[in-house]
Amino acid sequence: MRILIDLPPAQADRLREKATLQGVSPEELARAAVADLLATPDADFRAAAERVLRKNQELYKRLA
């Protein structure tokens, strides 16, 4: 699938600079950034998971 985005010139320049520093193309850097964003759980899920882990911390210790 191909998605095209328009970046303001300043952002495009910054993307190129960061990509050069990483030794990758701007497209590869943008693809990696999107992949990271999509792989990261959203804040609500993260908060719920942390709450459950805190709530059951003692149980987990006894089961270990």
C-alpha positions in Angstrom: 0.0 0.0 0.0 1.3 3.4 -0.8 0.3 6.6 1.2 1.6 10.0 0.2 1.9 12.8 2.6 2.8 16.5 2.1 5.2 18.0 4.6 5.9 21.7 5.0 9.4 22.4 3.7 10.9 22.8 7.1 9.6 19.4 8.2 10.8 17.8 5.0 14.3 19.3 5.5 14.4 18.1 9.1 13.3 14.6 8.0 16.1 14.5 5.5 18.6 15.7 8.1 17.6 13.0 10.6 17.5 10.3 7.9 21.1 11.3 6.8 22.3 11.1 10.4 20.8 7.6 10.7 22.2 6.5 7.4 18.8 5.7 5.9 16.5 7.3 3.3 13.8 9.7 4.5 11.2 7.2 3.3 12.8 4.5 5.5 12.9 6.7 8.5 9.3 7.8 8.0 8.2 4.1 7.6 10.1 3.1 10.8 8.5 6.0 12.7 5.0 5.0 11.6 5.7 1.4 12.5 6.8 2.4 16.0 3.7 4.6 16.4 1.4 1.7 15.4 3.2 -0.8 17.6 2.9 1.3 20.7 -0.2 0.6 22.8 -2.4 3.6 23.3 -2.4 5.5 26.6 -5.7 4.0 27.8 -4.5 0.4 27.3 -1.1 1.2 29.0 -2.8 2.8 32.0 -5.2 -0.2 32.4 -2.4 -2.7 32.1 -0.3 -0.8 34.7 -3.3 -0.7 37.0 -3.9 -4.5 36.8 -0.2 -5.2 37.3 0.0 -3.0 40.4 -3.2 -4.5 41.8 -2.0 -8.0 41.4 1.7 -7.4 42.2 1.6 -9.4 45.4 -0.1 -12.3 43.7 2.5 -12.4 41.0 5.3 -12.4 43.6 3.7 -15.5 45.3 3.2 -17.3 42.0 6.8 -16.7 40.9 
